[in-house]
């Protein structure tokens, strides 16, 4: 079974269309799990309207608790339901759902983690201004240098995990509740010696809704990387 785990906060404009497009791919034994942090825009209510039409599951949380904590809760739930693979992705179409079959096939080919990467040949970012590109590249370099990571796109959030990763990587050990979850779980996966492959993607900046990346998330990312570095 494959679970696609999607955190949401104020994604009413995107999430239902995304769910429908994923299920149109006709991937066998696939379910979608949406973790909504009590979005005030009606994201949860919009999902309820289509829930009975698809193998769609929803967890509604009491408030905005962070991207990382949403993924941890979602991964635990998916594993408890017998997931063989877990795909994580954004709700805003920055990640092209048509790439999901390629991520899944990458795991079937013998890899433990497959990352949709902006930083390998053929990968790119579309629609970002110069300031955001500079920040992203700086964060990538900082994280790779501080943690000794070999993966090129360490902040990317379009990934497919094989369930065996979580036999060695304890989700309860992960302290990052925000965007730095991506670096922290990757750090433990690399440290455990799992096989990782990056495939090129085009990351397209959202067309609808507002970005959730704020200054606090940036500072938290830096703090968590430093915490992991000195813990090591």
Backbone as a chain_set.jsonl record, in Angstrom:
{"seq": "XXXXXXXXXXXXXXXXXXXXXXXXXXXXXXXXXXXXXXXXXXXXXXXXXXXXXXXXXXXXXXXXXXXXXXXXXXXXXXXXXXXXXXXXXXXXXXXXXXXXXXXXXXXXXXXXXXXXXXXXXXXXXXXXXXXXXXXXXXXXXXXXXXXXXXXXXXXXXXXXXXXXXXXXXXXXXXXXXXXXXXXXXXXXXXXXXXXXXXXXXXXXXXXXXXXXXXXXXXXXXXXXXXXXXXXX", "coords": {"N": [[0.831, -1.191, 0.0], [0.44, 2.253, -0.732], [0.875, 5.378, 0.69], [0.047, 8.743, 0.266], [1.066, 11.538, 1.815], [-0.104, 14.605, 2.873], [0.314, 17.673, 4.237], [-1.802, 20.388, 5.293], [-2.626, 23.859, 5.401], [-4.768, 26.37, 5.158], [-5.404, 25.751, 2.361], [-7.562, 25.558, 0.663], [-8.024, 26.391, -1.944], [-6.479, 24.742, -3.493], [-6.276, 21.992, -2.653], [-8.378, 20.073, -3.152], [-8.442, 19.837, -5.947], [-5.872, 18.832, -6.299], [-6.005, 16.34, -4.963], [-7.85, 15.008, -6.635], [-6.394, 14.926, -9.044], [-4.238, 13.305, -8.349], [-5.49, 10.827, -7.841], [-6.431, 10.309, -10.374], [-4.247, 9.295, -11.614], [-4.316, 6.629, -11.301], [-2.869, 4.818, -9.673], [-2.107, 1.756, -8.277], [-3.43, 0.524, -5.203], [-3.243, 2.911, -3.683], [-3.531, 5.474, -1.285], [-4.639, 8.617, 0.014], [-3.6, 10.762, 2.561], [-4.545, 13.5, 4.314], [-3.384, 15.992, 6.433], [-4.743, 18.355, 8.275], [-4.331, 21.51, 9.716], [-6.481, 22.752, 11.183], [-7.493, 24.716, 9.352], [-8.488, 28.038, 8.776], [-9.716, 28.807, 6.411], [-11.487, 26.977, 5.434], [-10.522, 24.578, 4.406], [-10.657, 21.928, 5.446], [-13.442, 21.433, 5.448], [-13.961, 21.548, 2.709], [-12.6, 19.286, 1.85], [-14.125, 17.313, 3.079], [-16.343, 17.281, 1.453], [-15.594, 15.837, -0.788], [-14.677, 13.497, 0.173], [-15.988, 10.956, 0.293], [-15.839, 10.069, -2.266], [-13.365, 9.091, -2.901], [-10.44, 7.07, -1.92], [-9.676, 8.557, 0.521], [-8.279, 9.972, 3.395], [-8.538, 11.926, 6.349], [-6.961, 13.89, 8.765], [-7.787, 16.045, 11.247], [-6.334, 18.605, 12.985], [-5.989, 20.474, 16.1], [-4.967, 23.048, 15.733], [-2.493, 25.281, 14.223], [0.33, 23.534, 13.982], [2.731, 23.011, 12.793], [4.768, 22.029, 9.981], [6.599, 19.862, 10.147], [5.707, 18.386, 12.39], [3.244, 17.613, 11.434], [3.943, 15.893, 9.339], [5.247, 13.87, 10.819], [3.128, 12.874, 12.404], [1.453, 12.038, 10.33], [3.063, 10.113, 8.993], [3.349, 8.179, 11.003], [0.712, 7.342, 11.267], [0.22, 6.306, 8.672], [2.056, 4.179, 8.579], [0.983, 2.592, 10.598], [-1.24, 1.697, 9.331], [-0.307, -0.077, 7.527], [1.341, 0.8, 5.424], [3.537, 0.423, 2.692], [5.074, 2.141, 1.257], [5.689, 5.649, 1.574], [4.713, 8.693, 0.376], [5.611, 12.059, 0.449], [4.416, 15.371, 0.026], [3.83, 18.784, -1.125], [0.833, 20.792, -0.836], [0.184, 22.636, -2.753], [0.575, 22.445, -5.493], [3.182, 22.939, -6.163], [4.739, 20.757, -6.34], [4.692, 18.481, -8.877], [2.079, 16.331, -9.404], [2.152, 14.323, -11.316], [4.641, 13.225, -11.229], [4.681, 11.371, -9.247], [4.362, 8.527, -9.866], [6.957, 8.011, -10.848], [8.576, 8.46, -8.612], [7.647, 6.387, -6.982], [8.326, 4.141, -8.54], [11.065, 4.374, -8.42], [11.603, 3.557, -5.792], [10.703, 0.915, -5.963], [12.67, -0.033, -7.595], [14.73, -0.542, -5.912], [15.756, 1.422, -4.231], [15.868, 3.18, -1.084], [15.031, 5.677, -0.286], [13.617, 8.136, -2.267], [14.129, 11.206, -3.776], [12.528, 14.004, -5.075], [14.259, 16.185, -6.859], [15.535, 19.49, -7.052], [18.079, 20.098, -7.568], [19.734, 18.453, -9.017], [20.999, 17.425, -12.27], [18.827, 18.555, -14.739], [16.849, 19.275, -13.004], [14.987, 22.044, -11.588], [13.93, 25.334, -10.454], [11.013, 27.237, -10.713], [9.662, 30.435, -11.001], [10.49, 31.717, -8.685], [11.726, 34.616, -6.946], [14.843, 36.497, -6.97], [15.766, 36.828, -4.344], [14.592, 34.73, -2.885], [15.699, 32.532, -4.172], [18.406, 32.85, -3.543], [18.304, 32.541, -0.76], [17.42, 29.853, -0.6], [19.52, 28.405, -1.828], [21.589, 29.079, -0.094], [20.68, 27.958, 2.313], [20.707, 25.278, 1.588], [23.478, 24.833, 1.157], [24.508, 25.482, 3.69], [23.282, 23.548, 5.361], [24.217, 21.134, 4.222], [26.969, 21.385, 4.572], [27.243, 21.712, 7.396], [26.113, 19.345, 8.383], [27.274, 17.35, 6.962], [26.034, 16.18, 4.745], [25.329, 14.172, 1.873], [23.381, 14.231, -0.042], [21.965, 16.346, -2.53], [19.677, 18.056, -2.774], [18.602, 19.004, -0.011], [16.577, 20.254, 1.327], [14.282, 19.779, 0.014], [10.843, 18.825, -0.35], [9.47, 16.781, -1.655], [9.127, 13.579, -1.704], [9.71, 9.999, -1.557], [9.428, 7.377, 0.667], [10.65, 4.211, 1.691], [9.146, 1.778, 3.779], [10.929, 0.407, 5.457], [12.858, 2.142, 6.294], [11.946, 3.28, 8.636], [12.329, 1.415, 10.519], [14.801, 1.82, 11.51], [15.064, 4.55, 11.748], [13.864, 6.509, 14.124], [10.895, 8.067, 14.506], [10.094, 9.419, 16.741], [12.358, 10.586, 17.691], [12.807, 12.848, 16.259], [13.004, 16.261, 16.402], [12.37, 18.569, 15.087], [9.763, 20.665, 14.288], [8.945, 22.212, 12.229], [9.805, 23.416, 8.943], [12.407, 22.48, 8.908], [12.294, 19.843, 9.422], [12.758, 18.335, 7.122], [15.553, 18.343, 6.669], [16.395, 17.174, 9.069], [15.261, 14.538, 9.21], [16.415, 13.501, 6.918], [19.118, 13.602, 7.62], [19.252, 11.589, 9.615], [18.544, 9.395, 8.049], [20.614, 9.246, 6.127], [22.727, 8.837, 7.899], [22.103, 6.312, 8.831], [22.706, 4.759, 6.694], [21.097, 4.208, 4.466], [19.924, 3.658, 1.082], [19.837, 6.234, -1.195], [18.275, 8.097, -3.742], [18.224, 10.75, -6.104], [15.886, 12.299, -8.205], [15.295, 14.358, -11.058], [13.227, 17.266, -10.784], [10.87, 19.828, -11.7], [10.341, 22.495, -9.769], [7.619, 24.379, -9.113], [6.608, 27.576, -8.326], [3.906, 28.388, -6.151], [0.651, 29.062, -7.535], [-1.785, 29.761, -6.484], [-2.984, 30.973, -3.371], [-1.049, 31.644, -0.328], [2.446, 31.708, 0.504], [3.845, 29.652, 3.102], [6.233, 29.993, 4.3], [8.044, 31.725, 6.576], [9.938, 34.27, 8.38], [10.467, 33.24, 10.946], [10.44, 30.487, 10.457], [12.752, 30.251, 8.955], [14.775, 30.989, 10.765], [14.38, 28.968, 12.661], [15.071, 26.757, 11.158], [17.847, 27.152, 10.795], [18.679, 27.039, 13.484], [18.002, 24.403, 14.163], [19.608, 22.879, 12.481], [22.128, 23.555, 13.471], [21.818, 22.526, 16.049], [21.664, 19.76, 15.498], [24.184, 19.396, 14.413], [25.977, 19.808, 16.574], [25.043, 17.941, 18.288], [25.789, 15.669, 16.964]], "CA": [[0.0, 0.0, 0.0], [1.16, 3.521, -0.822], [0.183, 6.531, 1.266], [0.529, 10.083, -0.041], [0.794, 12.349, 3.003], [-0.113, 16.014, 2.474], [-0.119, 18.635, 5.263], [-2.475, 21.572, 4.756], [-3.073, 25.003, 6.196], [-5.325, 27.329, 4.199], [-5.166, 25.278, 0.997], [-8.854, 25.267, 0.045], [-7.973, 26.675, -3.383], [-5.641, 23.769, -4.188], [-6.184, 20.617, -2.202], [-9.338, 19.156, -3.783], [-7.947, 19.586, -7.307], [-4.696, 17.977, -6.186], [-6.482, 14.99, -4.635], [-8.456, 14.421, -7.835], [-5.354, 14.654, -10.039], [-3.455, 12.147, -7.899], [-6.253, 9.599, -8.039], [-6.544, 10.06, -11.818], [-3.05, 8.563, -12.046], [-4.674, 5.201, -11.225], [-1.813, 4.026, -9.038], [-2.736, 0.675, -7.519], [-3.288, 0.495, -3.739], [-2.803, 4.224, -3.202], [-4.431, 6.271, -0.465], [-4.148, 9.945, 0.369], [-3.865, 11.22, 3.925], [-4.355, 14.945, 4.479], [-3.345, 16.452, 7.824], [-5.107, 19.776, 8.238], [-4.135, 22.194, 10.999], [-7.646, 23.591, 11.496], [-7.416, 25.865, 8.442], [-9.66, 28.921, 8.868], [-10.311, 29.102, 5.107], [-12.443, 25.942, 5.052], [-9.867, 23.448, 3.737], [-11.198, 20.658, 5.961], [-14.82, 21.295, 4.986], [-13.902, 21.251, 1.274], [-12.199, 17.889, 1.726], [-15.251, 16.457, 3.465], [-17.29, 17.21, 0.34], [-15.147, 14.851, -1.784], [-14.085, 12.363, 0.892], [-16.635, 9.685, -0.003], [-15.601, 9.705, -3.671], [-11.997, 8.599, -3.074], [-9.798, 6.523, -0.724], [-9.08, 9.751, 1.126], [-8.4, 10.043, 4.842], [-8.231, 13.279, 6.83], [-6.741, 14.137, 10.19], [-7.919, 17.463, 11.573], [-5.655, 18.914, 14.24], [-6.65, 21.606, 16.742], [-4.414, 24.345, 15.352], [-1.282, 25.249, 13.414], [1.339, 22.863, 14.808], [3.992, 22.911, 12.074], [4.895, 21.062, 8.898], [7.293, 18.662, 10.597], [4.855, 17.592, 13.278], [2.2, 17.031, 10.581], [4.52, 14.73, 8.666], [5.485, 12.814, 11.801], [1.831, 12.267, 12.709], [0.98, 11.356, 9.131], [3.878, 8.917, 8.759], [2.992, 7.172, 12.015], [-0.602, 6.801, 10.917], [0.357, 5.497, 7.464], [2.736, 2.934, 8.949], [0.047, 1.785, 11.392], [-2.224, 1.151, 8.4], [0.35, -1.051, 6.66], [1.975, 1.41, 4.252], [4.841, -0.056, 2.23], [5.768, 3.353, 0.825], [5.046, 6.903, 1.955], [5.086, 9.861, -0.431], [5.281, 13.357, 1.04], [4.41, 16.437, -0.978], [3.109, 19.998, -0.793], [-0.566, 20.829, -1.279], [-0.061, 23.826, -3.577], [0.981, 22.147, -6.863], [4.613, 23.156, -6.401], [5.2, 19.424, -6.73], [3.84, 17.956, -9.948], [1.617, 14.985, -9.03], [2.481, 13.356, -12.363], [5.945, 12.618, -10.923], [4.537, 10.358, -8.192], [4.728, 7.179, -10.331], [8.416, 7.895, -10.976], [9.093, 8.304, -7.251], [7.288, 5.034, -6.532], [9.147, 3.177, -9.285], [12.424, 4.504, -7.89], [11.677, 2.688, -4.613], [10.567, -0.462, -6.452], [13.95, -0.39, -8.222], [15.693, -0.917, -4.883], [16.185, 2.541, -3.394], [15.122, 3.302, 0.169], [14.451, 7.016, -0.303], [13.747, 8.839, -3.541], [13.859, 12.636, -3.584], [12.343, 14.856, -6.239], [15.341, 17.14, -6.596], [15.738, 20.681, -7.877], [19.513, 20.401, -7.562], [20.48, 17.557, -9.903], [20.849, 17.785, -13.675], [17.448, 18.453, -15.201], [15.961, 19.86, -12.006], [14.998, 23.504, -11.581], [12.894, 26.06, -9.722], [10.355, 28.181, -11.603], [8.775, 31.417, -10.402], [11.038, 32.356, -7.492], [12.532, 35.82, -7.156], [16.27, 36.31, -6.68], [15.954, 36.723, -2.897], [14.244, 33.388, -2.418], [16.693, 31.605, -4.726], [19.633, 32.982, -2.748], [18.064, 31.904, 0.538], [17.347, 28.404, -0.76], [20.869, 27.887, -2.077], [22.374, 29.254, 1.135], [20.211, 26.953, 3.269], [21.21, 23.976, 1.123], [24.914, 24.773, 1.41], [24.713, 25.491, 5.135], [22.874, 22.252, 5.906], [25.115, 20.081, 3.737], [28.272, 21.577, 5.2], [27.174, 21.488, 8.837], [25.718, 17.978, 8.723], [28.007, 16.388, 6.15], [25.072, 15.458, 3.916], [25.727, 13.936, 0.485], [22.24, 14.585, -0.878], [22.082, 17.72, -3.023], [18.484, 18.835, -2.408], [18.341, 18.564, 1.364], [15.381, 20.905, 1.856], [13.143, 19.417, -0.825], [9.775, 18.129, 0.362], [8.768, 15.835, -2.532], [9.935, 12.392, -1.437], [9.056, 8.712, -1.327], [10.174, 6.585, 1.641], [10.295, 2.812, 1.93], [8.792, 1.609, 5.189], [12.021, -0.145, 6.271], [13.605, 3.262, 6.872], [11.445, 3.608, 9.963], [12.816, 0.406, 11.466], [16.034, 2.356, 12.077], [14.896, 5.985, 12.013], [12.771, 6.657, 15.083], [10.21, 9.349, 14.32], [9.994, 10.098, 18.04], [13.616, 11.294, 17.946], [12.872, 14.063, 15.45], [12.567, 17.409, 17.213], [11.977, 19.683, 14.224], [8.33, 20.683, 14.027], [8.696, 23.033, 11.052], [10.391, 23.044, 7.657], [13.695, 21.809, 9.095], [12.041, 18.398, 9.456], [13.337, 17.695, 5.936], [16.985, 18.11, 6.907], [16.627, 16.291, 10.211], [15.006, 13.13, 8.878], [17.429, 13.104, 5.939], [20.347, 13.381, 8.375], [19.184, 10.256, 10.237], [18.505, 8.384, 6.985], [21.99, 9.1, 5.621], [23.545, 8.272, 8.976], [21.777, 4.886, 8.944], [23.272, 4.075, 5.539], [20.099, 3.817, 3.48], [20.203, 4.01, -0.315], [19.07, 7.424, -1.571], [18.418, 8.539, -5.138], [17.543, 11.989, -6.46], [15.428, 12.405, -9.589], [15.049, 15.786, -11.325], [11.873, 17.805, -10.88], [10.699, 21.274, -11.814], [9.561, 23.02, -8.641], [6.918, 25.552, -9.622], [6.056, 28.359, -7.229], [2.447, 28.317, -6.099], [-0.148, 30.023, -8.284], [-2.922, 30.167, -5.65], [-2.693, 30.931, -1.942], [0.15, 32.334, 0.138], [3.535, 30.893, 1.025], [3.848, 29.484, 4.562], [7.607, 30.152, 4.769], [8.227, 33.025, 7.195], [11.256, 34.476, 8.988], [10.625, 32.319, 12.067], [10.799, 29.178, 9.915], [14.15, 30.327, 8.522], [15.636, 30.944, 11.954], [14.245, 27.637, 13.253], [15.858, 25.845, 10.327], [19.256, 27.332, 11.143], [18.887, 26.55, 14.851], [17.914, 22.943, 14.214], [20.809, 22.333, 11.841], [23.216, 23.72, 14.447], [21.561, 21.549, 17.121], [22.054, 18.424, 15.016], [25.638, 19.376, 14.196], [26.693, 19.654, 17.831], [24.62, 16.658, 18.841], [26.634, 14.674, 16.306]], "C": [[0.875, 1.255, 0.0], [0.291, 4.615, -0.215], [0.846, 7.803, 0.763], [0.087, 10.987, 1.1], [0.968, 13.819, 2.646], [-0.576, 16.878, 3.647], [-0.81, 19.841, 4.608], [-2.707, 22.616, 5.836], [-3.481, 26.078, 5.205], [-4.988, 26.947, 2.754], [-6.471, 24.905, 0.289], [-8.81, 25.435, -1.474], [-7.269, 25.579, -4.175], [-5.946, 22.305, -3.895], [-7.154, 19.666, -2.909], [-8.921, 18.828, -5.218], [-6.746, 18.654, -7.281], [-5.098, 16.533, -5.9], [-7.036, 14.307, -5.886], [-7.396, 14.059, -8.872], [-4.503, 13.451, -9.643], [-4.219, 10.855, -8.159], [-6.482, 9.294, -9.517], [-5.32, 9.336, -12.378], [-3.27, 7.053, -12.012], [-3.53, 4.33, -10.713], [-2.474, 3.003, -8.11], [-2.425, 0.783, -6.024], [-2.755, 1.809, -3.177], [-3.916, 4.894, -2.402], [-3.792, 7.632, -0.217], [-4.56, 10.253, 1.797], [-3.548, 12.709, 3.986], [-4.394, 15.263, 5.963], [-3.58, 17.949, 7.808], [-5.019, 20.391, 9.629], [-5.236, 23.219, 11.27], [-7.639, 24.876, 10.657], [-8.662, 26.739, 8.55], [-10.347, 29.193, 7.536], [-11.301, 28.032, 4.637], [-11.842, 24.776, 4.289], [-10.492, 22.118, 4.154], [-12.61, 20.41, 5.428], [-14.87, 20.965, 3.489], [-13.52, 19.791, 1.045], [-13.336, 16.942, 2.081], [-16.234, 16.276, 2.307], [-16.888, 16.165, -0.702], [-14.682, 13.545, -1.143], [-14.682, 11.018, 0.484], [-16.406, 9.211, -1.431], [-14.247, 9.045, -3.9], [-11.518, 7.884, -1.805], [-8.966, 7.607, -0.031], [-9.334, 9.736, 2.624], [-7.919, 11.414, 5.308], [-8.018, 13.245, 8.332], [-6.857, 15.64, 10.4], [-7.307, 17.716, 12.94], [-6.221, 20.214, 14.816], [-6.147, 22.979, 16.324], [-3.148, 24.164, 14.554], [-0.12, 24.747, 14.263], [2.658, 22.618, 14.069], [4.032, 21.778, 11.069], [5.513, 19.748, 9.367], [6.425, 17.773, 11.466], [3.711, 16.948, 12.494], [2.731, 15.792, 9.861], [4.755, 13.578, 9.643], [4.175, 12.105, 12.144], [1.299, 11.473, 11.513], [1.736, 10.081, 8.833], [3.514, 7.814, 9.745], [1.656, 6.516, 11.681], [-0.492, 5.872, 9.708], [1.019, 4.151, 7.769], [1.811, 2.026, 9.743], [-1.015, 1.129, 10.515], [-1.602, 0.199, 7.375], [1.002, -0.48, 5.417], [3.323, 0.77, 3.957], [5.719, 1.109, 1.81], [4.976, 4.565, 1.28], [5.61, 8.015, 1.08], [4.703, 11.107, 0.363], [5.341, 14.415, -0.047], [3.628, 17.629, -0.461], [1.706, 19.964, -1.393], [-0.83, 21.857, -2.363], [0.332, 23.683, -5.044], [2.406, 22.577, -7.182], [5.279, 21.848, -6.828], [4.203, 18.839, -7.727], [3.376, 16.54, -9.595], [1.94, 13.922, -10.074], [3.839, 12.688, -12.157], [5.838, 11.518, -9.861], [4.866, 8.951, -8.695], [6.232, 6.964, -10.458], [9.074, 7.737, -9.606], [8.846, 6.885, -6.739], [8.152, 3.986, -7.232], [10.59, 3.194, -8.81], [12.614, 3.623, -6.655], [11.572, 1.229, -5.031], [11.86, -0.962, -7.079], [15.042, -0.679, -7.201], [16.235, 0.202, -4.032], [15.297, 2.632, -2.15], [14.431, 4.659, 0.292], [14.68, 7.612, -1.677], [13.3, 10.277, -3.329], [13.653, 13.307, -4.936], [13.217, 16.081, -6.059], [15.381, 18.277, -7.603], [17.21, 20.879, -8.203], [20.359, 19.416, -8.351], [20.225, 17.979, -11.34], [19.414, 17.54, -14.143], [16.434, 19.028, -14.235], [16.052, 21.379, -12.022], [13.885, 24.046, -10.69], [12.343, 27.145, -10.627], [9.491, 29.132, -10.783], [9.277, 32.072, -9.129], [11.774, 33.633, -7.863], [13.968, 35.555, -6.702], [16.516, 36.1, -5.186], [15.671, 35.316, -2.396], [15.226, 32.339, -2.958], [17.977, 31.645, -3.913], [19.456, 32.319, -1.391], [18.09, 30.398, 0.413], [18.736, 27.801, -0.962], [21.741, 27.984, -0.83], [21.987, 28.212, 2.177], [20.715, 25.566, 2.891], [22.692, 23.816, 1.478], [25.205, 24.68, 2.904], [24.41, 24.115, 5.734], [23.827, 21.14, 5.489], [26.481, 20.164, 4.415], [28.243, 21.222, 6.679], [26.925, 20.027, 9.188], [26.438, 16.917, 7.907], [27.109, 15.582, 5.235], [25.575, 15.331, 2.478], [24.615, 14.305, -0.491], [22.347, 16.048, -1.29], [20.892, 18.584, -2.618], [18.024, 18.393, -1.023], [17.086, 19.191, 1.958], [14.121, 20.528, 1.082], [12.119, 18.573, -0.074], [8.925, 17.231, -0.515], [9.577, 14.548, -2.515], [9.062, 11.14, -1.352], [9.972, 7.862, -0.452], [9.706, 5.133, 1.608], [10.086, 2.624, 3.428], [9.957, 1.135, 6.049], [12.909, 0.947, 6.867], [13.228, 3.451, 8.336], [11.687, 2.493, 10.983], [14.062, 0.916, 12.187], [15.928, 3.841, 12.432], [13.648, 6.163, 12.867], [12.136, 8.039, 14.927], [10.084, 10.127, 15.625], [11.252, 10.881, 18.385], [13.673, 12.642, 17.242], [12.238, 15.219, 16.219], [12.051, 18.569, 16.376], [10.484, 19.608, 13.94], [7.983, 21.455, 12.758], [9.377, 22.495, 9.814], [11.708, 22.29, 7.804], [13.538, 20.31, 9.336], [12.746, 17.701, 8.297], [14.816, 17.388, 6.134], [17.21, 17.094, 8.021], [16.382, 14.833, 9.862], [16.018, 12.629, 7.854], [18.756, 12.813, 6.623], [20.362, 11.982, 8.986], [19.185, 9.146, 9.19], [19.894, 8.162, 6.403], [22.884, 8.426, 6.658], [23.33, 6.77, 9.105], [22.223, 4.086, 7.725], [22.268, 3.623, 4.492], [20.457, 4.345, 2.088], [19.262, 5.124, -0.759], [19.338, 7.762, -3.031], [17.64, 9.824, -5.327], [17.148, 11.949, -7.928], [15.046, 13.86, -9.86], [13.562, 16.124, -11.372], [11.957, 19.297, -11.18], [9.796, 21.712, -10.675], [8.946, 24.331, -9.09], [6.277, 26.306, -8.464], [4.535, 28.398, -7.317], [1.779, 29.424, -6.911], [-1.279, 30.585, -7.419], [-2.553, 30.016, -4.179], [-1.365, 31.6, -1.626], [1.179, 31.357, 0.668], [3.477, 30.834, 2.546], [5.243, 29.698, 5.155], [7.809, 31.574, 5.27], [9.594, 33.09, 7.873], [11.499, 33.507, 10.143], [11.03, 30.937, 11.585], [12.264, 29.155, 9.495], [15.085, 30.231, 9.727], [15.566, 29.584, 12.638], [15.061, 26.613, 12.478], [17.335, 25.934, 10.696], [19.572, 26.777, 12.533], [18.899, 25.031, 14.902], [19.107, 22.27, 13.543], [21.993, 22.425, 12.795], [23.058, 22.726, 15.592], [22.005, 20.151, 16.709], [23.562, 18.307, 14.864], [26.378, 19.129, 15.504], [26.255, 18.426, 18.605], [25.486, 15.545, 18.275], [28.02, 14.661, 16.914]], "O": [[1.917, 1.301, 0.654], [-0.881, 4.758, -0.562], [2.069, 7.934, 0.823], [-1.107, 11.181, 1.328], [2.028, 14.238, 2.18], [-1.749, 16.822, 4.019], [-0.444, 20.257, 3.508], [-2.946, 22.305, 7.003], [-2.64, 26.631, 4.495], [-4.369, 27.72, 2.024], [-6.481, 24.036, -0.583], [-9.481, 24.705, -2.203], [-7.436, 25.49, -5.392], [-5.88, 21.467, -4.794], [-6.768, 18.543, -3.233], [-9.032, 17.683, -5.655], [-6.614, 17.784, -8.142], [-4.584, 15.608, -6.529], [-6.716, 13.149, -6.155], [-7.484, 13.009, -9.509], [-4.093, 12.669, -10.5], [-3.64, 9.887, -8.651], [-6.705, 8.139, -9.878], [-5.36, 8.822, -13.496], [-2.513, 6.292, -12.614], [-3.26, 3.254, -11.246], [-3.298, 3.355, -7.266], [-1.299, 1.093, -5.635], [-1.905, 1.806, -2.286], [-5.083, 4.88, -2.795], [-2.569, 7.777, -0.236], [-5.706, 10.038, 2.193], [-2.415, 13.122, 3.74], [-5.318, 14.859, 6.67], [-2.72, 18.719, 7.379], [-5.564, 19.856, 10.595], [-4.966, 24.388, 11.547], [-7.765, 25.978, 11.191], [-9.778, 26.235, 8.427], [-11.445, 29.75, 7.515], [-11.889, 28.162, 3.564], [-12.561, 24.054, 3.597], [-10.816, 21.284, 3.308], [-12.931, 19.299, 5.005], [-15.724, 20.193, 3.051], [-14.055, 19.137, 0.15], [-13.493, 15.891, 1.458], [-16.883, 15.236, 2.197], [-17.745, 15.658, -1.426], [-14.333, 12.596, -1.845], [-13.949, 10.039, 0.344], [-16.743, 8.076, -1.77], [-14.002, 8.496, -4.974], [-12.104, 8.059, -0.736], [-7.736, 7.566, -0.01], [-10.459, 9.516, 3.071], [-6.999, 11.988, 4.725], [-8.799, 12.648, 9.073], [-6.113, 16.417, 9.801], [-7.713, 17.113, 13.933], [-6.865, 20.977, 14.095], [-6.835, 23.977, 16.538], [-2.76, 23.04, 14.236], [0.355, 25.449, 15.155], [3.6, 22.077, 14.649], [3.428, 20.723, 11.26], [5.028, 18.666, 9.037], [6.407, 16.553, 11.301], [3.255, 15.86, 12.847], [2.049, 14.769, 9.785], [4.484, 12.425, 9.31], [4.121, 10.876, 12.17], [0.765, 10.375, 11.671], [1.135, 9.073, 8.461], [3.385, 6.65, 9.364], [1.494, 5.301, 11.796], [-1.048, 4.774, 9.717], [0.587, 3.112, 7.27], [1.854, 0.807, 9.576], [-1.619, 0.13, 10.904], [-2.284, -0.274, 6.467], [1.199, -1.205, 4.442], [4.148, 0.594, 4.853], [6.938, 1.082, 1.978], [3.748, 4.523, 1.364], [6.819, 8.249, 1.044], [3.593, 11.194, 0.888], [6.2, 14.37, -0.929], [2.867, 17.523, 0.501], [1.43, 19.213, -2.329], [-1.955, 21.952, -2.854], [0.416, 24.678, -5.763], [2.802, 22.581, -8.347], [6.254, 21.845, -7.578], [3.012, 18.723, -7.435], [4.204, 15.634, -9.497], [1.995, 12.737, -9.747], [4.158, 11.704, -12.824], [6.812, 10.81, -9.609], [5.592, 8.229, -8.011], [6.728, 5.867, -10.205], [10.022, 6.966, -9.457], [9.725, 6.266, -6.14], [8.649, 3.057, -6.596], [11.261, 2.162, -8.798], [13.669, 3.01, -6.487], [12.292, 0.386, -4.495], [12.124, -2.164, -7.097], [16.162, -1.026, -7.577], [17.095, -0.035, -3.184], [14.137, 2.22, -2.163], [13.369, 4.769, 0.906], [15.798, 7.597, -2.192], [12.232, 10.534, -2.775], [14.492, 13.195, -5.83], [12.945, 16.922, -5.202], [15.281, 18.077, -8.814], [17.557, 21.731, -9.022], [21.585, 19.528, -8.357], [19.342, 18.794, -11.604], [18.866, 16.453, -13.963], [15.28, 19.248, -14.604], [17.072, 21.939, -12.423], [13.015, 23.303, -10.235], [13.105, 27.892, -11.242], [8.681, 28.693, -9.966], [8.576, 32.898, -8.544], [12.368, 33.735, -8.937], [14.261, 34.511, -6.12], [17.366, 35.298, -4.8], [16.42, 34.775, -1.582], [15.541, 31.369, -2.269], [18.569, 30.606, -3.624], [20.349, 31.615, -0.92], [18.716, 29.722, 1.231], [19.08, 26.8, -0.333], [22.534, 27.086, -0.543], [22.851, 27.648, 2.848], [21.101, 24.778, 3.754], [23.102, 22.794, 2.027], [26.048, 23.892, 3.33], [25.197, 23.587, 6.52], [24.203, 20.3, 6.306], [27.07, 19.148, 4.782], [29.121, 20.509, 7.164], [27.461, 19.523, 10.175], [26.242, 15.722, 8.127], [27.39, 14.413, 4.972], [26.17, 16.262, 1.934], [24.886, 14.653, -1.64], [22.768, 16.892, -0.499], [21.071, 19.717, -2.17], [17.167, 17.519, -0.887], [16.582, 18.72, 2.977], [13.018, 20.921, 1.46], [12.477, 17.715, 0.733], [7.78, 16.941, -0.171], [10.583, 14.426, -3.214], [7.857, 11.209, -1.112], [11.14, 7.65, -0.779], [8.51, 4.861, 1.51], [10.772, 3.242, 4.242], [9.989, 1.42, 7.246], [13.63, 0.703, 7.835], [14.081, 3.746, 9.173], [11.306, 2.605, 12.148], [14.352, 0.513, 13.314], [16.632, 4.321, 13.321], [12.525, 5.989, 12.396], [12.778, 9.056, 15.188], [9.979, 11.353, 15.613], [11.229, 11.741, 19.266], [14.497, 13.489, 17.588], [11.079, 15.149, 16.63], [11.371, 19.455, 16.893], [9.996, 18.608, 13.413], [6.859, 21.366, 12.264], [9.517, 21.284, 9.643], [12.085, 21.535, 6.908], [14.529, 19.588, 9.441], [13.275, 16.601, 8.463], [15.277, 16.295, 5.803], [18.105, 16.254, 7.932], [17.204, 13.975, 10.182], [16.435, 11.472, 7.905], [19.45, 11.87, 6.244], [21.362, 11.271, 8.891], [19.758, 8.08, 9.413], [20.31, 7.02, 6.206], [23.691, 7.556, 6.33], [24.256, 6.034, 9.445], [22.127, 2.859, 7.726], [22.572, 2.729, 3.702], [21.183, 5.328, 1.938], [18.041, 4.975, -0.706], [20.477, 7.718, -3.495], [16.543, 9.985, -4.791], [17.958, 11.611, -8.791], [14.522, 14.529, -8.97], [12.753, 15.377, -11.921], [12.981, 19.938, -10.943], [8.624, 21.342, -10.624], [9.657, 25.283, -9.411], [5.492, 25.735, -7.707], [3.956, 28.436, -8.403], [2.26, 30.555, -6.972], [-1.687, 31.733, -7.591], [-1.894, 29.052, -3.79], [-0.651, 32.059, -2.517], [0.835, 30.308, 1.213], [3.118, 31.81, 3.206], [5.422, 29.598, 6.369], [7.755, 32.524, 4.49], [10.317, 32.096, 7.933], [12.612, 33.006, 10.306], [11.859, 30.277, 12.211], [12.941, 28.141, 9.666], [16.063, 29.483, 9.708], [16.576, 29.094, 13.143], [15.667, 25.715, 13.063], [17.995, 24.913, 10.886], [20.599, 26.13, 12.735], [19.717, 24.438, 15.606], [19.561, 21.215, 13.986], [22.774, 21.481, 12.912], [24.04, 22.148, 16.057], [22.648, 19.444, 17.484], [24.148, 17.263, 15.147], [27.31, 18.326, 15.543], [26.981, 17.925, 19.463], [25.871, 14.611, 18.979], [28.874, 13.884, 16.487]]}, "num_chains": 1, "name": "protein.A"}
